[in-house]
């Protein structure tokens, strides 16, 4: 038989099969199983939603049926809230080896310090893909919980707060089912971290304080110190400065017992930022130096780069504006290659330039920052106050007042009423006239 499309002979059955394959895709059964498990989706419910028999879903999940229609894969992706690409592979060689291979890889990940492995290279997107490819719902619950905690860590460093929350919640559920109290504790502190990422201070502080009541369950000094440091940050953001200072001091005493790690460098940087806000310049510089030393030991540049902003802020506070501006511009250069610099750190550079009289440039920068898609409402509130300062210099007190109102609303929403101010902002938070 002649085929008029290609003018070649092709048996009818073979041509029909080739057309069918073009309209079907190879489903990734492992990913489908994981998504059903993560989202706690029942197979019967999914079958009803898509309009297929429940046994069909079972065959997809088990891998008994390897190819499904493009229509069905699109419906699956829509119901599971993922992309079609995530649910498919190009051919059978793209699967991640055998189950035994995946489980061995998962065990190695379970007992690895992912932060220290990935941190210096900052290949967190790659790490996320690797972890997702190893998770198997048929693994032991403790192993699944550990992998989801690793996935949550990826979310912290890539600023994906939804990934942090969903992964930590799944890890908590798996750990609870396995009776692993230490892992439940880690998941709770991770949920505190997620709340802190988006400025939900009341929720973050609640998780941290609950965790610290079980200090004996922390498996390593660094994990305890990290939770204490994060609580100190939340207290700082809430403007409970005395409590934040005490908690940082307590955290430092625990950090002294731990080996230098990335989390330690972050804690020293955040401590320096608190001291700078309180105009405790000597303490701020001492904390920045500690941060830079830890970064040197562990070959981690991010926190050390951000300390340039602390040094610029301190010089600005002391009215060494030429030096402060030079440091701020140096920071801008290194920040171009520094992943995920926080809006608050960028705000510091804006403030330094404004104090140095570069108001046209700093005004443009603060407006650009506000236009960014930022999840952290605390940072957004700070940006509104800095914009208000610029508008005051421009003589537009009405607009400045509106920005103060926006900031006050956000501070109230996130559980930081101490940050609310009356009137227009001064140069520093500790100069504000507060309510109450």
C-alpha positions as CSV (number, residue, x, y, z in Angstrom):
1,X,0.0,0.0,0.0
2,X,1.2,3.5,-0.9
3,X,1.1,6.2,1.6
4,X,0.2,9.5,-0.2
5,X,1.8,11.6,2.7
6,X,5.3,10.3,2.3
7,X,5.0,8.3,-0.9
8,X,6.4,5.3,0.9
9,X,4.9,1.9,1.7
10,X,3.6,1.7,5.2
11,X,1.4,-1.1,6.7
12,X,-1.9,0.4,7.9
13,X,-1.4,-0.9,11.4
14,X,2.1,0.6,11.7
15,X,0.9,4.0,10.4
16,X,-2.0,4.0,12.9
17,X,0.4,3.2,15.7
18,X,2.8,6.0,14.7
19,X,-0.1,8.5,14.6
20,X,-1.3,7.3,18.0
21,X,2.1,7.7,19.5
22,X,2.2,11.3,18.3
23,X,-1.0,12.0,20.2
24,X,0.2,10.3,23.4
25,X,3.0,11.0,25.9
26,X,5.1,8.9,28.2
27,X,3.9,9.5,31.8
28,X,6.3,9.7,34.7
29,X,4.6,7.3,37.1
30,X,7.1,8.1,39.9
31,X,6.3,11.8,39.7
32,X,2.5,11.1,39.6
33,X,2.8,8.9,42.7
34,X,4.7,11.6,44.5
35,X,2.2,14.4,43.6
36,X,-0.8,12.2,44.7
37,X,1.0,11.6,48.0
38,X,2.0,15.2,48.5
39,X,-1.4,16.6,47.8
40,X,-3.2,13.7,49.5
41,X,-5.3,13.1,46.4
42,X,-7.4,9.9,46.2
43,X,-7.3,7.9,43.0
44,X,-11.1,7.6,42.9
45,X,-11.5,11.3,43.2
46,X,-8.9,12.0,40.4
47,X,-10.6,9.4,38.2
48,X,-14.0,11.1,38.6
49,X,-12.5,14.6,37.9
50,X,-10.7,13.5,34.8
51,X,-13.5,11.2,33.5
52,X,-11.7,7.9,33.4
53,X,-12.1,4.6,35.3
54,X,-10.4,4.3,38.6
55,X,-8.5,1.2,37.3
56,X,-7.0,3.5,34.6
57,X,-5.5,5.8,37.3
58,X,-4.1,2.7,39.1
59,X,-2.4,1.6,35.9
60,X,-0.9,5.1,35.4
61,X,0.3,5.2,38.9
62,X,1.8,1.7,38.9
63,X,3.5,2.3,35.5
64,X,1.5,-0.6,34.0
65,X,0.3,1.9,31.4
66,X,3.2,4.0,30.2
67,X,1.6,6.2,27.5
68,X,-1.5,8.2,27.9
69,X,-3.3,10.7,25.7
70,X,-2.3,14.4,25.5
71,X,-5.8,15.2,26.6
72,X,-5.5,13.1,29.8
73,X,-2.0,14.4,30.7
74,X,-3.3,17.9,30.3
75,X,-6.3,17.1,32.6
76,X,-3.9,15.4,35.1
77,X,-1.6,18.4,35.2
78,X,-4.6,20.8,35.7
79,X,-6.0,18.8,38.6
80,X,-2.6,18.4,40.3
81,X,-1.5,22.0,39.8
82,X,1.7,21.1,37.9
83,X,3.0,21.4,34.4
84,X,2.6,18.7,31.7
85,X,6.4,18.6,31.5
86,X,6.7,17.7,35.1
87,X,4.4,14.7,34.6
88,X,6.1,13.4,31.4
89,X,9.5,12.1,30.2
90,X,10.8,12.0,26.6
91,X,11.6,8.3,26.7
92,X,12.1,5.5,29.1
93,X,15.9,6.2,29.4
94,X,15.1,9.4,31.2
95,X,13.9,7.6,34.3
96,X,16.3,7.9,37.3
97,X,17.6,4.4,37.2
98,X,16.1,1.6,39.3
99,X,14.2,1.9,42.5
100,X,17.2,0.6,44.3
101,X,19.3,3.4,42.7
102,X,16.8,6.0,43.8
103,X,16.6,4.7,47.4
104,X,20.4,4.6,47.7
105,X,20.6,8.2,46.5
106,X,17.8,9.2,48.9
107,X,19.6,7.7,51.8
108,X,22.7,9.6,50.9
109,X,20.7,12.8,50.8
110,X,19.0,12.0,54.1
111,X,22.3,11.9,55.9
112,X,23.9,14.9,54.1
113,X,24.1,18.5,55.2
114,X,22.5,19.9,52.1
115,X,23.1,23.5,53.1
116,X,26.8,22.9,53.4
117,X,27.0,20.8,50.2
118,X,25.1,23.2,48.0
119,X,25.6,26.6,49.7
120,X,29.0,27.6,48.3
121,X,28.0,26.9,44.7
122,X,24.4,28.0,45.2
123,X,23.1,25.4,42.8
124,X,19.8,25.2,44.7
125,X,17.6,24.7,41.6
126,X,19.6,21.7,40.7
127,X,19.4,20.3,44.2
128,X,15.6,20.8,44.2
129,X,15.3,18.8,40.9
130,X,17.6,16.0,42.4
131,X,15.5,15.7,45.5
132,X,12.2,15.6,43.7
133,X,13.6,12.8,41.4
134,X,14.5,10.6,44.4
135,X,11.2,10.9,46.4
136,X,9.1,7.8,46.2
137,X,5.9,7.4,48.3
138,X,6.8,3.8,48.9
139,X,10.0,4.7,50.8
140,X,10.0,4.4,54.6
141,X,8.2,7.4,56.2
142,X,11.4,8.7,58.0
143,X,13.2,8.8,54.7
144,X,10.4,10.6,53.0
145,X,10.2,13.2,55.8
146,X,13.9,13.8,55.6
147,X,13.8,14.4,51.8
148,X,10.9,16.8,52.2
149,X,12.9,18.7,54.8
150,X,15.7,18.9,52.3
151,X,13.2,20.2,49.7
152,X,12.1,22.8,52.2
153,X,15.7,23.9,52.6
154,X,15.9,24.5,48.8
155,X,12.9,26.7,49.1
156,X,14.6,28.8,51.8
157,X,17.6,29.5,49.7
158,X,15.6,30.1,46.5
159,X,13.1,32.3,48.3
160,X,10.1,30.0,47.4
161,X,8.1,30.3,50.5
162,X,5.3,28.1,49.2
163,X,7.7,25.3,48.5
164,X,9.0,25.7,52.1
165,X,5.5,25.6,53.6
166,X,4.2,22.6,51.6
167,X,7.4,20.6,52.0
168,X,7.6,21.2,55.7
169,X,3.9,20.3,56.2
170,X,4.4,17.1,54.3
171,X,7.6,16.3,56.3
172,X,5.7,17.0,59.6
173,X,2.9,14.6,58.5
174,X,5.3,11.9,57.5
175,X,7.4,12.3,60.6
176,X,4.4,12.2,62.9
177,X,3.2,8.9,61.3
178,X,6.8,7.5,61.8
179,X,6.9,8.7,65.4
180,X,10.0,10.8,64.7
181,X,9.7,13.6,67.3
182,X,13.1,15.2,66.3
183,X,12.0,15.5,62.7
184,X,8.6,16.9,63.7
185,X,10.6,19.6,65.7
186,X,12.7,20.4,62.6
187,X,9.5,20.7,60.5
188,X,8.0,23.1,63.0
189,X,11.0,25.3,63.0
190,X,11.0,25.2,59.2
191,X,7.4,26.4,59.2
192,X,8.6,29.3,61.4
193,X,11.3,30.1,58.8
194,X,8.6,30.2,56.1
195,X,6.5,32.6,58.2
196,X,9.6,34.8,58.7
197,X,10.3,34.8,55.0
198,X,6.9,36.6,54.3
199,X,6.9,38.7,57.4
200,X,4.2,36.8,59.4
201,X,5.9,37.6,62.7
202,X,3.2,36.3,65.1
203,X,3.2,32.9,63.4
204,X,7.0,32.7,63.2
205,X,7.5,33.6,66.8
206,X,4.9,31.1,67.9
207,X,6.7,28.2,66.0
208,X,10.1,29.2,67.4
209,X,9.0,29.6,71.0
210,X,7.2,26.3,70.9
211,X,10.3,24.6,69.5
212,X,12.6,26.1,72.1
213,X,10.5,24.7,74.9
214,X,11.9,21.3,73.7
215,X,15.6,22.2,73.5
216,X,16.7,18.8,74.5
217,X,15.2,17.4,71.3
218,X,17.5,19.4,69.0
219,X,20.0,17.0,67.5
220,X,22.9,19.4,67.1
221,X,24.0,22.8,68.6
222,X,23.8,24.4,65.2
223,X,20.1,23.6,64.8
224,X,19.3,25.0,68.2
225,X,21.4,28.1,67.6
226,X,19.8,28.6,64.2
227,X,16.3,28.6,65.8
228,X,17.4,31.0,68.5
229,X,18.9,33.3,65.9
230,X,15.7,33.2,63.8
231,X,13.6,34.0,66.8
232,X,16.0,37.0,67.5
233,X,15.4,38.2,63.9
234,X,11.6,38.0,64.3
235,X,11.8,39.9,67.6
236,X,14.0,42.5,65.9
237,X,11.4,42.8,63.1
238,X,8.7,43.3,65.7
239,X,10.8,46.0,67.3
240,X,11.3,44.1,70.5
241,X,14.9,45.2,70.5
242,X,15.9,44.3,74.0
243,X,14.5,40.8,73.7
244,X,16.1,40.4,70.3
245,X,19.5,41.4,71.7
246,X,19.2,38.9,74.5
247,X,18.2,36.1,72.2
248,X,21.1,36.8,69.8
249,X,23.5,36.8,72.8
250,X,22.1,33.4,73.9
251,X,22.3,32.1,70.3
252,X,25.9,33.2,70.0
253,X,26.8,31.2,73.1
254,X,25.4,28.1,71.5
255,X,27.0,28.9,68.1
256,X,30.4,28.8,69.9
257,X,29.8,25.1,70.4
258,X,29.2,24.4,66.7
259,X,31.5,24.2,63.7
260,X,31.4,27.1,61.3
261,X,28.5,26.7,58.9
262,X,26.5,28.9,56.5
263,X,23.7,29.4,59.0
264,X,26.2,30.8,61.4
265,X,27.4,33.4,58.9
266,X,23.8,34.4,58.3
267,X,23.2,34.8,62.0
268,X,26.2,37.1,62.5
269,X,25.1,39.2,59.6
270,X,21.6,39.6,61.0
271,X,23.0,40.4,64.4
272,X,25.1,43.1,62.8
273,X,22.0,44.5,61.1
274,X,20.2,44.7,64.4
275,X,23.1,46.6,66.0
276,X,23.3,49.0,63.0
277,X,19.6,49.8,63.3
278,X,20.1,50.6,67.0
279,X,23.1,52.7,66.1
280,X,25.4,50.4,68.2
281,X,28.1,50.9,65.6
282,X,31.0,49.1,67.5
283,X,28.8,46.0,68.1
284,X,27.6,46.1,64.5
285,X,31.2,46.2,63.1
286,X,32.2,43.4,65.5
287,X,29.4,41.2,64.3
288,X,30.2,41.9,60.7
289,X,33.8,40.9,61.3
290,X,32.6,37.6,62.9
291,X,30.4,37.0,59.8
292,X,33.2,37.7,57.4
293,X,35.6,35.3,59.3
294,X,33.0,32.5,59.2
295,X,32.6,33.1,55.5
296,X,36.3,33.0,55.0
297,X,36.6,29.6,56.8
298,X,33.7,28.0,54.9
299,X,34.4,29.7,51.5
300,X,30.9,31.3,51.4
301,X,30.7,34.7,49.9
302,X,27.1,35.7,50.1
303,X,27.0,36.9,53.8
304,X,30.4,38.5,53.5
305,X,29.1,40.4,50.4
306,X,26.1,41.6,52.3
307,X,28.3,42.8,55.2
308,X,29.6,45.5,52.8
309,X,26.1,47.1,53.2
310,X,26.5,47.0,57.0
311,X,29.8,48.7,56.8
312,X,28.3,51.3,54.4
313,X,25.4,51.9,56.9
314,X,27.8,52.3,59.9
315,X,29.9,54.8,58.0
316,X,26.7,56.7,57.0
317,X,25.5,56.7,60.6
318,X,28.8,58.3,61.6
319,X,28.4,60.8,58.8
320,X,31.4,59.5,56.9
321,X,29.4,59.9,53.7
322,X,32.1,59.8,51.1
323,X,33.3,56.4,52.5
324,X,29.8,55.2,52.9
325,X,28.9,56.0,49.3
326,X,32.0,54.2,48.1
327,X,31.1,51.1,50.1
328,X,27.5,51.3,48.9
329,X,28.7,51.3,45.3
330,X,31.0,48.5,45.9
331,X,28.1,46.5,47.4
332,X,26.0,47.2,44.3
333,X,28.7,45.7,42.1
334,X,29.1,42.5,44.2
335,X,25.3,42.2,44.6
336,X,25.0,41.7,40.9
337,X,26.6,38.2,41.4
338,X,25.1,37.6,44.9
339,X,21.9,35.4,44.8
340,X,18.7,36.6,46.5
341,X,19.9,39.7,48.2
342,X,17.0,40.8,50.5
343,X,15.0,44.0,49.9
344,X,16.0,45.2,53.3
345,X,19.7,45.0,52.5
346,X,19.1,46.8,49.2
347,X,17.1,49.4,51.2
348,X,20.2,50.0,53.3
349,X,22.1,51.1,50.2
350,X,19.3,53.4,49.2
351,X,19.4,55.0,52.6
352,X,23.2,55.5,52.4
353,X,22.9,57.2,49.1
354,X,20.1,59.5,50.3
355,X,22.1,60.5,53.4
356,X,25.1,61.2,51.1
357,X,23.0,63.7,49.1
358,X,22.4,61.4,46.1
359,X,18.7,61.8,46.4
360,X,17.8,61.6,42.7
361,X,19.6,58.3,42.3
362,X,18.3,56.9,45.6
363,X,14.8,58.0,44.9
364,X,14.8,56.1,41.6
365,X,16.2,53.0,43.3
366,X,13.6,53.0,46.1
367,X,10.8,53.3,43.6
368,X,12.3,50.4,41.5
369,X,12.5,48.3,44.7
370,X,8.8,48.9,45.6
371,X,7.7,47.8,42.1
372,X,9.4,44.4,42.5
373,X,7.2,41.4,43.3
374,X,8.0,40.9,47.0
375,X,6.4,38.4,49.3
376,X,7.9,39.8,52.5
377,X,5.4,42.4,53.9
378,X,7.9,43.6,56.5
379,X,10.3,44.6,53.8
380,X,7.5,46.2,51.8
381,X,6.6,48.3,54.8
382,X,10.2,49.4,55.3
383,X,10.4,50.4,51.6
384,X,7.3,52.5,52.0
385,X,8.8,54.4,54.9
386,X,12.1,55.0,53.0
387,X,10.0,56.3,50.1
388,X,8.2,58.6,52.5
389,X,11.6,60.0,53.6
390,X,12.4,60.8,49.9
391,X,9.0,62.4,49.4
392,X,9.6,64.6,52.4
393,X,12.8,65.8,50.8
394,X,10.9,66.5,47.6
395,X,8.4,68.6,49.6
396,X,5.5,66.2,49.0
397,X,4.4,65.5,52.6
398,X,0.9,64.4,51.5
399,X,2.4,61.5,49.5
400,X,4.8,60.8,52.3
401,X,1.9,60.5,54.7
402,X,0.1,58.0,52.4
403,X,3.3,55.8,52.3
404,X,3.5,56.0,56.1
405,X,-0.2,54.8,56.3
406,X,0.6,51.9,54.0
407,X,3.6,50.9,56.1
408,X,1.6,51.2,59.3
409,X,-1.2,48.9,57.9
410,X,1.4,46.3,56.9
411,X,3.2,46.5,60.3
412,X,-0.2,46.0,62.1
413,X,-1.1,43.0,59.8
414,X,2.1,41.1,60.4
415,X,2.1,41.5,64.2
416,X,4.5,44.4,64.6
417,X,2.4,47.2,66.0
418,X,5.5,48.6,67.8
419,X,6.7,49.6,64.3
420,X,3.7,51.8,63.7
421,X,4.5,55.5,63.9
422,X,2.6,58.7,64.3
423,X,3.3,61.5,61.8
424,X,6.2,61.4,59.4
425,X,9.2,59.2,59.7
426,X,12.5,60.2,61.3
427,X,15.9,58.9,60.1
428,X,15.9,55.9,62.4
429,X,13.2,53.5,63.9
430,X,14.5,54.2,67.4
431,X,13.8,57.9,66.7
432,X,10.2,57.2,65.9
433,X,7.3,58.4,68.1
434,X,5.4,55.1,68.7
435,X,1.9,54.5,69.6
436,X,1.0,53.2,73.1
